[in-house]
Amino acid sequence: MTWCEACDRDFDLGLLTENGDCPACGNWLADPKGAGSVPWHFWLVLIGAVVYLGWRALQGIYWGLQQIG
Ligand SMILES: [Zn+2]
């Protein structure tokens, strides 16, 4: 349960909007479940994967150019 001061009542977390807002007045009350609470190392892995795939793509392009030339 989470308390909304504006409404002066509490709401079950399942009743909040997908953004974690109060369903009655729209006040932000809690972090949304699942989305938005991505841990920092997720982004580290994502950036690493993008850099790696970008590097491999560049290697592929160079390989292709060498085959033409
Ligand atoms: Zn409210």
N, CA, C, O and the ligand as a Tripos MOL2 file, in Angstrom:
@<TRIPOS>MOLECULE
protein
  277   275    70     0     0
PROTEIN
NO_CHARGES

@<TRIPOS>ATOM
      1 N           0.8500   -1.1950    0.0000 N.3       1 MET1
      2 CA          0.0000    0.0000    0.0000 C.3       1 MET1
      3 C           0.8850    1.2430    0.0000 C.2       1 MET1
      4 O           1.9670    1.2510    0.5870 O.2       1 MET1
      5 N           0.4100    2.2860   -0.6630 N.am      2 THR2
      6 CA          1.1680    3.5350   -0.6750 C.3       2 THR2
      7 C           0.2080    4.7020   -0.4370 C.2       2 THR2
      8 O          -0.9120    4.7160   -0.9470 O.2       2 THR2
      9 N           0.6540    5.6510    0.3250 N.am      3 TRP3
     10 CA         -0.1950    6.7520    0.7690 C.3       3 TRP3
     11 C          -0.1460    7.9190   -0.2080 C.2       3 TRP3
     12 O           0.9280    8.3250   -0.6510 O.2       3 TRP3
     13 N          -1.3280    8.4570   -0.5440 N.am      4 CYS4
     14 CA         -1.3880    9.6760   -1.3500 C.3       4 CYS4
     15 C          -1.8260   10.8130   -0.4380 C.2       4 CYS4
     16 O          -2.9390   10.8130    0.0890 O.2       4 CYS4
     17 N          -0.9240   11.7900   -0.2590 N.am      5 GLU5
     18 CA         -1.2480   12.9080    0.6370 C.3       5 GLU5
     19 C          -2.3280   13.7980    0.0460 C.2       5 GLU5
     20 O          -3.1500   14.3500    0.7760 O.2       5 GLU5
     21 N          -2.3290   13.9400   -1.2730 N.am      6 ALA6
     22 CA         -3.3060   14.8130   -1.9170 C.3       6 ALA6
     23 C          -4.7230   14.2780   -1.7270 C.2       6 ALA6
     24 O          -5.6600   15.0390   -1.4860 O.2       6 ALA6
     25 N          -4.8660   12.9440   -1.8410 N.am      7 CYS7
     26 CA         -6.1880   12.3320   -1.7040 C.3       7 CYS7
     27 C          -6.4870   11.9750   -0.2460 C.2       7 CYS7
     28 O          -7.6330   11.6860    0.1000 O.2       7 CYS7
     29 N          -5.4520   11.9950    0.6120 N.am      8 ASP8
     30 CA         -5.5890   11.6370    2.0150 C.3       8 ASP8
     31 C          -6.1230   10.2180    2.1790 C.2       8 ASP8
     32 O          -6.9660    9.9470    3.0340 O.2       8 ASP8
     33 N          -5.6200    9.3320    1.3520 N.am      9 ARG9
     34 CA         -5.9860    7.9220    1.4550 C.3       9 ARG9
     35 C          -4.8520    7.0830    0.8740 C.2       9 ARG9
     36 O          -3.9390    7.6280    0.2530 O.2       9 ARG9
     37 N          -4.8970    5.7610    1.0690 N.am     10 ASP10
     38 CA         -3.8340    4.9480    0.5030 C.3      10 ASP10
     39 C          -4.3860    4.0350   -0.5940 C.2      10 ASP10
     40 O          -5.5610    3.6700   -0.6130 O.2      10 ASP10
     41 N          -3.4890    3.6940   -1.4900 N.am     11 PHE11
     42 CA         -3.8240    2.8730   -2.6470 C.3      11 PHE11
     43 C          -2.9590    1.6350   -2.6770 C.2      11 PHE11
     44 O          -1.7900    1.6830   -2.2950 O.2      11 PHE11
     45 N          -3.5120    0.5400   -3.1200 N.am     12 ASP12
     46 CA         -2.7110   -0.6500   -3.3930 C.3      12 ASP12
     47 C          -1.8010   -0.3310   -4.5810 C.2      12 ASP12
     48 O          -2.2150    0.3590   -5.5130 O.2      12 ASP12
     49 N          -0.5630   -0.8330   -4.5500 N.am     13 LEU13
     50 CA          0.3840   -0.5440   -5.6370 C.3      13 LEU13
     51 C          -0.1690   -0.9950   -6.9830 C.2      13 LEU13
     52 O           0.1380   -0.3980   -8.0150 O.2      13 LEU13
     53 N          -0.9870   -2.0510   -6.9750 N.am     14 GLY14
     54 CA         -1.5550   -2.5420   -8.2250 C.3      14 GLY14
     55 C          -2.5680   -1.5890   -8.8370 C.2      14 GLY14
     56 O          -2.9100   -1.7180  -10.0130 O.2      14 GLY14
     57 N          -3.0560   -0.6240   -8.0450 N.am     15 LEU15
     58 CA         -4.0540    0.3170   -8.5480 C.3      15 LEU15
     59 C          -3.4230    1.5340   -9.2020 C.2      15 LEU15
     60 O          -4.0980    2.2860   -9.9060 O.2      15 LEU15
     61 N          -2.1180    1.7310   -8.9700 N.am     16 LEU16
     62 CA         -1.4540    2.9030   -9.5330 C.3      16 LEU16
     63 C          -1.3680    2.7880  -11.0490 C.2      16 LEU16
     64 O          -1.4410    1.6930  -11.6090 O.2      16 LEU16
     65 N          -1.2120    3.9410  -11.7070 N.am     17 THR17
     66 CA         -1.0540    3.9190  -13.1570 C.3      17 THR17
     67 C           0.2840    3.2750  -13.5050 C.2      17 THR17
     68 O           1.0940    3.0020  -12.6190 O.2      17 THR17
     69 N           0.5140    3.0310  -14.7920 N.am     18 GLU18
     70 CA          1.7620    2.3770  -15.1880 C.3      18 GLU18
     71 C           2.9880    3.2420  -14.9150 C.2      18 GLU18
     72 O           4.1110    2.7400  -14.9200 O.2      18 GLU18
     73 N           2.7850    4.5400  -14.6770 N.am     19 ASN19
     74 CA          3.9020    5.4130  -14.3260 C.3      19 ASN19
     75 C           4.1040    5.4850  -12.8230 C.2      19 ASN19
     76 O           5.0210    6.1650  -12.3620 O.2      19 ASN19
     77 N           3.2660    4.7950  -12.0410 N.am     20 GLY20
     78 CA          3.3640    4.8540  -10.5920 C.3      20 GLY20
     79 C           2.6150    6.0410  -10.0160 C.2      20 GLY20
     80 O           2.8690    6.4470   -8.8820 O.2      20 GLY20
     81 N           1.6820    6.6090  -10.8000 N.am     21 ASP21
     82 CA          0.9250    7.7680  -10.3340 C.3      21 ASP21
     83 C          -0.3520    7.3400   -9.6290 C.2      21 ASP21
     84 O          -0.8610    6.2400   -9.8460 O.2      21 ASP21
     85 N          -0.8660    8.2360   -8.7740 N.am     22 CYS22
     86 CA         -2.1370    8.0160   -8.0930 C.3      22 CYS22
     87 C          -3.2460    7.9350   -9.1490 C.2      22 CYS22
     88 O          -3.3210    8.7980  -10.0230 O.2      22 CYS22
     89 N          -4.1040    6.9180   -9.0810 N.am     23 PRO23
     90 CA         -5.1680    6.7740  -10.0720 C.3      23 PRO23
     91 C          -6.2480    7.8410   -9.9380 C.2      23 PRO23
     92 O          -7.0210    8.0580  -10.8720 O.2      23 PRO23
     93 N          -6.3100    8.5040   -8.7960 N.am     24 ALA24
     94 CA         -7.3530    9.5100   -8.5710 C.3      24 ALA24
     95 C          -6.8950   10.9110   -8.9550 C.2      24 ALA24
     96 O          -7.6070   11.6130   -9.6730 O.2      24 ALA24
     97 N          -5.7070   11.3350   -8.4860 N.am     25 CYS25
     98 CA         -5.2870   12.7230   -8.7050 C.3      25 CYS25
     99 C          -4.0650   12.8330   -9.6030 C.2      25 CYS25
    100 O          -3.7220   13.9350  -10.0290 O.2      25 CYS25
    101 N          -3.3970   11.7200   -9.9030 N.am     26 GLY26
    102 CA         -2.2540   11.7700  -10.8040 C.3      26 GLY26
    103 C          -0.9470   12.1120  -10.1300 C.2      26 GLY26
    104 O           0.0770   12.2310  -10.8030 O.2      26 GLY26
    105 N          -0.9520   12.2750   -8.8110 N.am     27 ASN27
    106 CA          0.2870   12.5060   -8.0690 C.3      27 ASN27
    107 C           1.2160   11.3120   -8.2140 C.2      27 ASN27
    108 O           0.7670   10.1670   -8.1610 O.2      27 ASN27
    109 N           2.5210   11.5710   -8.3980 N.am     28 TRP28
    110 CA          3.4620   10.4520   -8.4590 C.3      28 TRP28
    111 C           3.6260    9.8800   -7.0620 C.2      28 TRP28
    112 O           3.8970   10.6140   -6.1110 O.2      28 TRP28
    113 N           3.4610    8.5630   -6.9390 N.am     29 LEU29
    114 CA          3.5120    7.9290   -5.6270 C.3      29 LEU29
    115 C           4.6420    6.9180   -5.4950 C.2      29 LEU29
    116 O           5.2640    6.8270   -4.4370 O.2      29 LEU29
    117 N           4.9150    6.1690   -6.5330 N.am     30 ALA30
    118 CA          5.8870    5.0820   -6.3910 C.3      30 ALA30
    119 C           6.5240    4.7870   -7.7360 C.2      30 ALA30
    120 O           5.9910    5.1430   -8.7870 O.2      30 ALA30
    121 N           7.6780    4.1270   -7.6830 N.am     31 ASP31
    122 CA          8.3160    3.6850   -8.9180 C.3      31 ASP31
    123 C           7.4110    2.6900   -9.6180 C.2      31 ASP31
    124 O           6.8430    1.8100   -8.9710 O.2      31 ASP31
    125 N           7.2660    2.8160  -10.9350 N.am     32 PRO32
    126 CA          6.4600    1.8360  -11.6620 C.3      32 PRO32
    127 C           7.0740    0.4560  -11.5680 C.2      32 PRO32
    128 O           8.2930    0.3080  -11.4770 O.2      32 PRO32
    129 N           6.2220   -0.5490  -11.5910 N.am     33 LYS33
    130 CA          6.7040   -1.9300  -11.5090 C.3      33 LYS33
    131 C           7.4120   -2.3030  -12.8010 C.2      33 LYS33
    132 O           6.9220   -1.9890  -13.8860 O.2      33 LYS33
    133 N           8.5370   -2.9580  -12.7020 N.am     34 GLY34
    134 CA          9.2600   -3.4440  -13.8700 C.3      34 GLY34
    135 C           9.9490   -2.3280  -14.6180 C.2      34 GLY34
    136 O          11.0860   -1.9880  -14.2900 O.2      34 GLY34
    137 N           9.3010   -1.7440  -15.6140 N.am     35 ALA35
    138 CA          9.9210   -0.7240  -16.4480 C.3      35 ALA35
    139 C          10.3410    0.4700  -15.6060 C.2      35 ALA35
    140 O           9.6880    0.8050  -14.6170 O.2      35 ALA35
    141 N          11.4450    1.1170  -16.0080 N.am     36 GLY36
    142 CA         11.8940    2.3030  -15.3230 C.3      36 GLY36
    143 C          12.8710    2.0050  -14.2140 C.2      36 GLY36
    144 O          13.6280    2.8870  -13.8100 O.2      36 GLY36
    145 N          12.8750    0.7680  -13.7030 N.am     37 SER37
    146 CA         13.8000    0.4240  -12.6360 C.3      37 SER37
    147 C          14.9060   -0.4710  -13.1760 C.2      37 SER37
    148 O          15.3210   -1.4310  -12.5260 O.2      37 SER37
    149 N          15.3780   -0.1410  -14.3790 N.am     38 VAL38
    150 CA         16.4520   -0.9240  -14.9960 C.3      38 VAL38
    151 C          17.7500   -0.6590  -14.2560 C.2      38 VAL38
    152 O          18.1120    0.5010  -14.0640 O.2      38 VAL38
    153 N          18.4640   -1.6960  -13.8340 N.am     39 PRO39
    154 CA         19.7230   -1.4920  -13.1130 C.3      39 PRO39
    155 C          20.7950   -0.8970  -14.0190 C.2      39 PRO39
    156 O          20.7810   -1.0930  -15.2340 O.2      39 PRO39
    157 N          21.7340   -0.1570  -13.3970 N.am     40 TRP40
    158 CA         22.7440    0.5590  -14.1850 C.3      40 TRP40
    159 C          23.5640   -0.3940  -15.0350 C.2      40 TRP40
    160 O          23.9590   -0.0150  -16.1380 O.2      40 TRP40
    161 N          23.8460   -1.6270  -14.5780 N.am     41 HIS41
    162 CA         24.7130   -2.5170  -15.3610 C.3      41 HIS41
    163 C          24.0160   -3.0240  -16.6230 C.2      41 HIS41
    164 O          24.6700   -3.5090  -17.5460 O.2      41 HIS41
    165 N          22.6620   -2.9090  -16.6600 N.am     42 PHE42
    166 CA         21.9640   -3.2530  -17.9000 C.3      42 PHE42
    167 C          22.4380   -2.3390  -19.0230 C.2      42 PHE42
    168 O          22.6940   -2.7970  -20.1370 O.2      42 PHE42
    169 N          22.5560   -1.0300  -18.7280 N.am     43 TRP43
    170 CA         22.9880   -0.0720  -19.7500 C.3      43 TRP43
    171 C          24.4420   -0.3170  -20.1290 C.2      43 TRP43
    172 O          24.8260   -0.1470  -21.2860 O.2      43 TRP43
    173 N          25.2530   -0.7190  -19.1450 N.am     44 LEU44
    174 CA         26.6560   -1.0290  -19.4190 C.3      44 LEU44
    175 C          26.7310   -2.1700  -20.4350 C.2      44 LEU44
    176 O          27.4840   -2.0920  -21.4050 O.2      44 LEU44
    177 N          25.9510   -3.2250  -20.2100 N.am     45 VAL45
    178 CA         25.9340   -4.3730  -21.1140 C.3      45 VAL45
    179 C          25.3990   -3.9510  -22.4790 C.2      45 VAL45
    180 O          25.9210   -4.3620  -23.5150 O.2      45 VAL45
    181 N          24.3460   -3.1220  -22.4700 N.am     46 LEU46
    182 CA         23.7410   -2.6810  -23.7270 C.3      46 LEU46
    183 C          24.7390   -1.8700  -24.5500 C.2      46 LEU46
    184 O          24.8850   -2.0940  -25.7510 O.2      46 LEU46
    185 N          25.4340   -0.9150  -23.8930 N.am     47 ILE47
    186 CA         26.4180   -0.0820  -24.5840 C.3      47 ILE47
    187 C          27.5540   -0.9550  -25.1080 C.2      47 ILE47
    188 O          28.0230   -0.7720  -26.2310 O.2      47 ILE47
    189 N          27.9950   -1.9140  -24.2750 N.am     48 GLY48
    190 CA         29.0490   -2.8280  -24.7020 C.3      48 GLY48
    191 C          28.6420   -3.6050  -25.9390 C.2      48 GLY48
    192 O          29.4360   -3.7700  -26.8650 O.2      48 GLY48
    193 N          27.4000   -4.0850  -25.9580 N.am     49 ALA49
    194 CA         26.9160   -4.8590  -27.0940 C.3      49 ALA49
    195 C          26.8480   -3.9900  -28.3480 C.2      49 ALA49
    196 O          27.2090   -4.4340  -29.4380 O.2      49 ALA49
    197 N          26.3800   -2.7390  -28.1860 N.am     50 VAL50
    198 CA         26.2750   -1.8310  -29.3380 C.3      50 VAL50
    199 C          27.6550   -1.5230  -29.8960 C.2      50 VAL50
    200 O          27.8550   -1.5370  -31.1100 O.2      50 VAL50
    201 N          28.6240   -1.2410  -28.9970 N.am     51 VAL51
    202 CA         29.9880   -0.9370  -29.4370 C.3      51 VAL51
    203 C          30.5780   -2.1540  -30.1500 C.2      51 VAL51
    204 O          31.1940   -2.0190  -31.2080 O.2      51 VAL51
    205 N          30.3910   -3.3360  -29.5730 N.am     52 TYR52
    206 CA         30.9530   -4.5580  -30.1620 C.3      52 TYR52
    207 C          30.3520   -4.8250  -31.5390 C.2      52 TYR52
    208 O          31.0700   -5.0970  -32.5020 O.2      52 TYR52
    209 N          29.0130   -4.7420  -31.6190 N.am     53 LEU53
    210 CA         28.3530   -5.0110  -32.9000 C.3      53 LEU53
    211 C          28.7260   -3.9530  -33.9380 C.2      53 LEU53
    212 O          28.8790   -4.2620  -35.1200 O.2      53 LEU53
    213 N          28.8730   -2.6920  -33.4860 N.am     54 GLY54
    214 CA         29.2910   -1.6270  -34.3990 C.3      54 GLY54
    215 C          30.6830   -1.9030  -34.9450 C.2      54 GLY54
    216 O          30.9420   -1.7000  -36.1310 O.2      54 GLY54
    217 N          31.5850   -2.3700  -34.0720 N.am     55 TRP55
    218 CA         32.9510   -2.6960  -34.4710 C.3      55 TRP55
    219 C          32.9560   -3.8370  -35.4740 C.2      55 TRP55
    220 O          33.6630   -3.7910  -36.4810 O.2      55 TRP55
    221 N          32.1450   -4.8820  -35.1850 N.am     56 ARG56
    222 CA         32.0700   -6.0160  -36.1040 C.3      56 ARG56
    223 C          31.4880   -5.5890  -37.4470 C.2      56 ARG56
    224 O          31.9020   -6.0840  -38.4950 O.2      56 ARG56
    225 N          30.5210   -4.6620  -37.4120 N.am     57 ALA57
    226 CA         29.9230   -4.1700  -38.6540 C.3      57 ALA57
    227 C          30.9620   -3.4320  -39.4800 C.2      57 ALA57
    228 O          31.0210   -3.5950  -40.6990 O.2      57 ALA57
    229 N          31.8050   -2.5970  -38.8040 N.am     58 LEU58
    230 CA         32.8780   -1.8800  -39.5000 C.3      58 LEU58
    231 C          33.8490   -2.8750  -40.1310 C.2      58 LEU58
    232 O          34.2660   -2.7000  -41.2760 O.2      58 LEU58
    233 N          34.2100   -3.9210  -39.3790 N.am     59 GLN59
    234 CA         35.1120   -4.9470  -39.9160 C.3      59 GLN59
    235 C          34.5030   -5.5910  -41.1510 C.2      59 GLN59
    236 O          35.1960   -5.8520  -42.1350 O.2      59 GLN59
    237 N          33.1860   -5.8460  -41.0900 N.am     60 GLY60
    238 CA         32.4990   -6.4540  -42.2310 C.3      60 GLY60
    239 C          32.5390   -5.5420  -43.4460 C.2      60 GLY60
    240 O          32.7210   -6.0080  -44.5710 O.2      60 GLY60
    241 N          32.3670   -4.2260  -43.2180 N.am     61 ILE61
    242 CA         32.3920   -3.2640  -44.3270 C.3      61 ILE61
    243 C          33.7870   -3.2200  -44.9440 C.2      61 ILE61
    244 O          33.9300   -3.2440  -46.1660 O.2      61 ILE61
    245 N          34.8230   -3.1560  -44.0900 N.am     62 TYR62
    246 CA         36.1940   -3.1540  -44.5850 C.3      62 TYR62
    247 C          36.4800   -4.4170  -45.3900 C.2      62 TYR62
    248 O          37.1180   -4.3600  -46.4420 O.2      62 TYR62
    249 N          36.0060   -5.5490  -44.8950 N.am     63 TRP63
    250 CA         36.2130   -6.8400  -45.5850 C.3      63 TRP63
    251 C          35.5670   -6.7800  -46.9590 C.2      63 TRP63
    252 O          36.1490   -7.2100  -47.9560 O.2      63 TRP63
    253 N          34.3460   -6.2360  -46.9970 N.am     64 GLY64
    254 CA         33.6270   -6.1330  -48.2500 C.3      64 GLY64
    255 C          34.3550   -5.2440  -49.2490 C.2      64 GLY64
    256 O          34.4420   -5.5650  -50.4350 O.2      64 GLY64
    257 N          34.8840   -4.1080  -48.7490 N.am     65 LEU65
    258 CA         35.6160   -3.1830  -49.6180 C.3      65 LEU65
    259 C          36.8720   -3.8430  -50.1640 C.2      65 LEU65
    260 O          37.2400   -3.6330  -51.3200 O.2      65 LEU65
    261 N          37.5270   -4.6410  -49.3300 N.am     66 GLN66
    262 CA         38.7510   -5.3180  -49.7770 C.3      66 GLN66
    263 C          38.4380   -6.3430  -50.8730 C.2      66 GLN66
    264 O          39.2440   -6.5430  -51.7820 O.2      66 GLN66
    265 N          37.2850   -6.9830  -50.7920 N.am     67 GLN67
    266 CA         36.9040   -7.9580  -51.8180 C.3      67 GLN67
    267 C          36.6760   -7.2650  -53.1570 C.2      67 GLN67
    268 O          36.9790   -7.8120  -54.2170 O.2      67 GLN67
    269 N          36.1240   -6.0280  -53.0840 N.am     68 ILE68
    270 CA         35.8560   -5.2860  -54.3250 C.3      68 ILE68
    271 C          37.1830   -4.8200  -54.9330 C.2      68 ILE68
    272 O          37.4380   -4.9910  -56.1260 O.2      68 ILE68
    273 N          38.0400   -4.2120  -54.0510 N.am     69 GLY69
    274 CA         39.3120   -3.6730  -54.5400 C.3      69 GLY69
    275 C          40.2480   -4.8250  -54.7680 C.2      69 GLY69
    276 O          41.3890   -4.6210  -55.1830 O.2      69 GLY69
    277 ZN         -4.0500   11.0000   -5.1110 Zn       70 ZN70
@<TRIPOS>BOND
     1     1     2 1
     2     2     3 1
     3     3     4 2
     4     3     5 am
     5     5     6 1
     6     6     7 1
     7     7     8 2
     8     7     9 am
     9     9    10 1
    10    10    11 1
    11    11    12 2
    12    11    13 am
    13    13    14 1
    14    14    15 1
    15    15    16 2
    16    15    17 am
    17    17    18 1
    18    18    19 1
    19    19    20 2
    20    19    21 am
    21    21    22 1
    22    22    23 1
    23    23    24 2
    24    23    25 am
    25    25    26 1
    26    26    27 1
    27    27    28 2
    28    27    29 am
    29    29    30 1
    30    30    31 1
    31    31    32 2
    32    31    33 am
    33    33    34 1
    34    34    35 1
    35    35    36 2
    36    35    37 am
    37    37    38 1
    38    38    39 1
    39    39    40 2
    40    39    41 am
    41    41    42 1
    42    42    43 1
    43    43    44 2
    44    43    45 am
    45    45    46 1
    46    46    47 1
    47    47    48 2
    48    47    49 am
    49    49    50 1
    50    50    51 1
    51    51    52 2
    52    51    53 am
    53    53    54 1
    54    54    55 1
    55    55    56 2
    56    55    57 am
    57    57    58 1
    58    58    59 1
    59    59    60 2
    60    59    61 am
    61    61    62 1
    62    62    63 1
    63    63    64 2
    64    63    65 am
    65    65    66 1
    66    66    67 1
    67    67    68 2
    68    67    69 am
    69    69    70 1
    70    70    71 1
    71    71    72 2
    72    71    73 am
    73    73    74 1
    74    74    75 1
    75    75    76 2
    76    75    77 am
    77    77    78 1
    78    78    79 1
    79    79    80 2
    80    79    81 am
    81    81    82 1
    82    82    83 1
    83    83    84 2
    84    83    85 am
    85    85    86 1
    86    86    87 1
    87    87    88 2
    88    87    89 am
    89    89    90 1
    90    90    91 1
    91    91    92 2
    92    91    93 am
    93    93    94 1
    94    94    95 1
    95    95    96 2
    96    95    97 am
    97    97    98 1
    98    98    99 1
    99    99   100 2
   100    99   101 am
   101   101   102 1
   102   102   103 1
   103   103   104 2
   104   103   105 am
   105   105   106 1
   106   106   107 1
   107   107   108 2
   108   107   109 am
   109   109   110 1
   110   110   111 1
   111   111   112 2
   112   111   113 am
   113   113   114 1
   114   114   115 1
   115   115   116 2
   116   115   117 am
   117   117   118 1
   118   118   119 1
   119   119   120 2
   120   119   121 am
   121   121   122 1
   122   122   123 1
   123   123   124 2
   124   123   125 am
   125   125   126 1
   126   126   127 1
   127   127   128 2
   128   127   129 am
   129   129   130 1
   130   130   131 1
   131   131   132 2
   132   131   133 am
   133   133   134 1
   134   134   135 1
   135   135   136 2
   136   135   137 am
   137   137   138 1
   138   138   139 1
   139   139   140 2
   140   139   141 am
   141   141   142 1
   142   142   143 1
   143   143   144 2
   144   143   145 am
   145   145   146 1
   146   146   147 1
   147   147   148 2
   148   147   149 am
   149   149   150 1
   150   150   151 1
   151   151   152 2
   152   151   153 am
   153   153   154 1
   154   154   155 1
   155   155   156 2
   156   155   157 am
   157   157   158 1
   158   158   159 1
   159   159   160 2
   160   159   161 am
   161   161   162 1
   162   162   163 1
   163   163   164 2
   164   163   165 am
   165   165   166 1
   166   166   167 1
   167   167   168 2
   168   167   169 am
   169   169   170 1
   170   170   171 1
   171   171   172 2
   172   171   173 am
   173   173   174 1
   174   174   175 1
   175   175   176 2
   176   175   177 am
   177   177   178 1
   178   178   179 1
   179   179   180 2
   180   179   181 am
   181   181   182 1
   182   182   183 1
   183   183   184 2
   184   183   185 am
   185   185   186 1
   186   186   187 1
   187   187   188 2
   188   187   189 am
   189   189   190 1
   190   190   191 1
   191   191   192 2
   192   191   193 am
   193   193   194 1
   194   194   195 1
   195   195   196 2
   196   195   197 am
   197   197   198 1
   198   198   199 1
   199   199   200 2
   200   199   201 am
   201   201   202 1
   202   202   203 1
   203   203   204 2
   204   203   205 am
   205   205   206 1
   206   206   207 1
   207   207   208 2
   208   207   209 am
   209   209   210 1
   210   210   211 1
   211   211   212 2
   212   211   213 am
   213   213   214 1
   214   214   215 1
   215   215   216 2
   216   215   217 am
   217   217   218 1
   218   218   219 1
   219   219   220 2
   220   219   221 am
   221   221   222 1
   222   222   223 1
   223   223   224 2
   224   223   225 am
   225   225   226 1
   226   226   227 1
   227   227   228 2
   228   227   229 am
   229   229   230 1
   230   230   231 1
   231   231   232 2
   232   231   233 am
   233   233   234 1
   234   234   235 1
   235   235   236 2
   236   235   237 am
   237   237   238 1
   238   238   239 1
   239   239   240 2
   240   239   241 am
   241   241   242 1
   242   242   243 1
   243   243   244 2
   244   243   245 am
   245   245   246 1
   246   246   247 1
   247   247   248 2
   248   247   249 am
   249   249   250 1
   250   250   251 1
   251   251   252 2
   252   251   253 am
   253   253   254 1
   254   254   255 1
   255   255   256 2
   256   255   257 am
   257   257   258 1
   258   258   259 1
   259   259   260 2
   260   259   261 am
   261   261   262 1
   262   262   263 1
   263   263   264 2
   264   263   265 am
   265   265   266 1
   266   266   267 1
   267   267   268 2
   268   267   269 am
   269   269   270 1
   270   270   271 1
   271   271   272 2
   272   271   273 am
   273   273   274 1
   274   274   275 1
   275   275   276 2
@<TRIPOS>SUBSTRUCTURE
     1 MET1         2 RESIDUE 1 A MET
     2 THR2         6 RESIDUE 1 A THR
     3 TRP3        10 RESIDUE 1 A TRP
     4 CYS4        14 RESIDUE 1 A CYS
     5 GLU5        18 RESIDUE 1 A GLU
     6 ALA6        22 RESIDUE 1 A ALA
     7 CYS7        26 RESIDUE 1 A CYS
     8 ASP8        30 RESIDUE 1 A ASP
     9 ARG9        34 RESIDUE 1 A ARG
    10 ASP10       38 RESIDUE 1 A ASP
    11 PHE11       42 RESIDUE 1 A PHE
    12 ASP12       46 RESIDUE 1 A ASP
    13 LEU13       50 RESIDUE 1 A LEU
    14 GLY14       54 RESIDUE 1 A GLY
    15 LEU15       58 RESIDUE 1 A LEU
    16 LEU16       62 RESIDUE 1 A LEU
    17 THR17       66 RESIDUE 1 A THR
    18 GLU18       70 RESIDUE 1 A GLU
    19 ASN19       74 RESIDUE 1 A ASN
    20 GLY20       78 RESIDUE 1 A GLY
    21 ASP21       82 RESIDUE 1 A ASP
    22 CYS22       86 RESIDUE 1 A CYS
    23 PRO23       90 RESIDUE 1 A PRO
    24 ALA24       94 RESIDUE 1 A ALA
    25 CYS25       98 RESIDUE 1 A CYS
    26 GLY26      102 RESIDUE 1 A GLY
    27 ASN27      106 RESIDUE 1 A ASN
    28 TRP28      110 RESIDUE 1 A TRP
    29 LEU29      114 RESIDUE 1 A LEU
    30 ALA30      118 RESIDUE 1 A ALA
    31 ASP31      122 RESIDUE 1 A ASP
    32 PRO32      126 RESIDUE 1 A PRO
    33 LYS33      130 RESIDUE 1 A LYS
    34 GLY34      134 RESIDUE 1 A GLY
    35 ALA35      138 RESIDUE 1 A ALA
    36 GLY36      142 RESIDUE 1 A GLY
    37 SER37      146 RESIDUE 1 A SER
    38 VAL38      150 RESIDUE 1 A VAL
    39 PRO39      154 RESIDUE 1 A PRO
    40 TRP40      158 RESIDUE 1 A TRP
    41 HIS41      162 RESIDUE 1 A HIS
    42 PHE42      166 RESIDUE 1 A PHE
    43 TRP43      170 RESIDUE 1 A TRP
    44 LEU44      174 RESIDUE 1 A LEU
    45 VAL45      178 RESIDUE 1 A VAL
    46 LEU46      182 RESIDUE 1 A LEU
    47 ILE47      186 RESIDUE 1 A ILE
    48 GLY48      190 RESIDUE 1 A GLY
    49 ALA49      194 RESIDUE 1 A ALA
    50 VAL50      198 RESIDUE 1 A VAL
    51 VAL51      202 RESIDUE 1 A VAL
    52 TYR52      206 RESIDUE 1 A TYR
    53 LEU53      210 RESIDUE 1 A LEU
    54 GLY54      214 RESIDUE 1 A GLY
    55 TRP55      218 RESIDUE 1 A TRP
    56 ARG56      222 RESIDUE 1 A ARG
    57 ALA57      226 RESIDUE 1 A ALA
    58 LEU58      230 RESIDUE 1 A LEU
    59 GLN59      234 RESIDUE 1 A GLN
    60 GLY60      238 RESIDUE 1 A GLY
    61 ILE61      242 RESIDUE 1 A ILE
    62 TYR62      246 RESIDUE 1 A TYR
    63 TRP63      250 RESIDUE 1 A TRP
    64 GLY64      254 RESIDUE 1 A GLY
    65 LEU65      258 RESIDUE 1 A LEU
    66 GLN66      262 RESIDUE 1 A GLN
    67 GLN67      266 RESIDUE 1 A GLN
    68 ILE68      270 RESIDUE 1 A ILE
    69 GLY69      274 RESIDUE 1 A GLY
    70 ZN70       277 GROUP 0 **** ****
